[in-house]
Amino acid sequence: MAGTNGKQKTARDMVLSLGVIVLAGLVMWLFIPHDDDGEPDLKRVDYSVELITARRAAPYPVAAPEGLSKDWKPTLVRYRGDQFDAWHLGFRAPDGEYVAVEQSMEKPSAFIEEASQGAQRTGTTEEIGGRTWTRYTGGRYDALVLHDTDGVKGATTVVAGTGSFEQLNKMVAALKLA
């Protein structure tokens, strides 16, 4: 009989300890801030210095938007002269989608494949801002492609992303090539 009472006491103590641990965990969870939206807070980048550098170094007119609303948040910029003079400028669109401006002197087929994440040429063209852009769709992104950017043979401009063609068109319409 004496042994049975000790075992019951041990089981009761374990249950009470588990309850205290669960209660402490709930209290910590309530007081530790956590985001429910799941989206990371992307910092706005200033790309003006990189743009000036790229425009001085690139053998083609470098594209950057002018006049987009503040709702378009620039998030990533880079120019790599040692990698086919590659220019990349990424934006978070007002609805949270991603839209990027990519330019390069790399072989167009390889560059478009990479920049559009595997999108395929549709044969549909659009006249935007006095330039003829070709639609690419599928893959991870949709894209608008400008071959031989402003007459520079081999220079390709791709505006691609998860955004709709309406958003891609808005970005293309805002582009200034200089």
N, C-alpha and C positions, 0 to 999 in steps of 0.2 A: 504494500500500500504506500509506503513512504516513497518508493521509486516512481510510482505513477504520478504523484503530485509534482515532482520535480520535472518530469517530462512535459506536463501540461503547462507549467510555469514557463519553461523554455520556449515552447511553441507560442504561447501568448506574448512573450517578450519579443519574439521575432516578428510577429504580426504588428505589434505596436511600433517597433523600430521601422518596419517597412512603411507604415502609415506616416510616421514623422518624416522619413526621407521623401515620400511622395508629396507631402504638404510643403516641405522646404523647396522642392523642385518647382511646384506650382507658383509659389511666392516669387522665386527667382525669375520664372518665365514672365510673370506679370510685370515685373519692374525692369526687365532688360528690354530696351527698345529693339524692335524688329520691324522691317518693312513688309507690308502685305502686298504691295503692287508687284514685287518681283523684278522690276526694271532697275538696272543700275543708274546711278546719277552720273551722266556723262558731262564732263567739263567742256565748256565752250573754248575752242582754241583760236588764237589770233594767228592768221596765216599770212599776214602782210609781209613780213620779212622773208619768209620762204618763197612767196610769190615774186617778190622783187628779184631774189636770187635766181629763181628758175627762169624768169623772163630774160635775165641777162645771159644765162648759160645755155638755155635750150636752143636747138637749131630750128625750132618751129614756134609759132605764136602760142603762148601758154594761156589756157582757158581758166577763168575764174568768174563766178557770178557777180553781178552788180544789181542792186535793187531788190533783192529778195527780202521778204519780211524778216523781222527778228525771230520769228517762230522757227526759221531754218537755222539749226545749230551746227556750226562747223565743229567736227570732233576729231579729225585726223588730217594731217598734212605731211607730205614728204616729197622731196625731189632727189632722185638718184641719177646723177650724171654718169656714173660708172655702170649703170644697168639700163642701157638703151635710152638714156635721158628720160627716165620714167617720172611722170608727175602724177600725184594722187592727192585728191582733196575730197574728203568724206563729210557728209552731212546727215544729221538726223532731221527728217522732214517733220512738219507740224503734227502729223498723226503718229509719229514714232517709227516710221519706216526709214530705211537707209537708202541714200542716194549718193553716188560717188562720181566724180569727174576724173577720168584716167586718160593720160596721154603717153605716147611712147614712139620711139623709132624702131622698136622691135618688129620682126616679121609680122605683118598684120594678122594672119591666121592664128598664130600662137598667142599674140597679145590679146586679141578679141576673145579667144577661148578662155584665157585666164581672167581677164577683166570682167567678162560677163558670166563667169562661173559655169561655162558649158552651154550657153544659149546658142540657138541655131538661127541662121539668117532666114527671114520670112519672105524676102522679096518685096515687101512693102516699104515704100519710101515716104518721107514727110519733108516738106519744105518749111524750115523753121529759121527765121532770121536771115533769109537769103541763102541758106546752105541746104543741101540735100542730105538728110540723115536716113540711114537704113535701120529698120526694126529687126531686132533679134529677140527671140522669146524662148522660154523653157529653161532647163537647168535650174540653178538656184536664183538667178537674177533675170530680169528682162533688161534690154539695153537699146540705146540709140547710138549708131556708129557713124562717124564722119571720116571717110577715107581721104588721104592726101590733104590733111588739114590746111586750109587756105592756100592751096597750091604747093605745099611742101611735100614732095614725093616721099612716100614711106612714113610720113607722120600720121598717126591714127589717134582720133579722139573717141572715147567711149564714155557715155553717161549711162550708168547701170545701177541697179539696186533692187531692193525688195519693194520699192514704191511702184505705184501704178504708172501707166504710160502718161497719164495726165501730169503726174508729178515730174516724171522724166522730161516731158515737154516744157514744163515750167522752168526746170533747171536749164535746159538747153536755150530757151528764149532769153534767160538772164545772163548767159555766158558772154563775156567779152574776151576776145582773143587778141593778145598784144605781145 
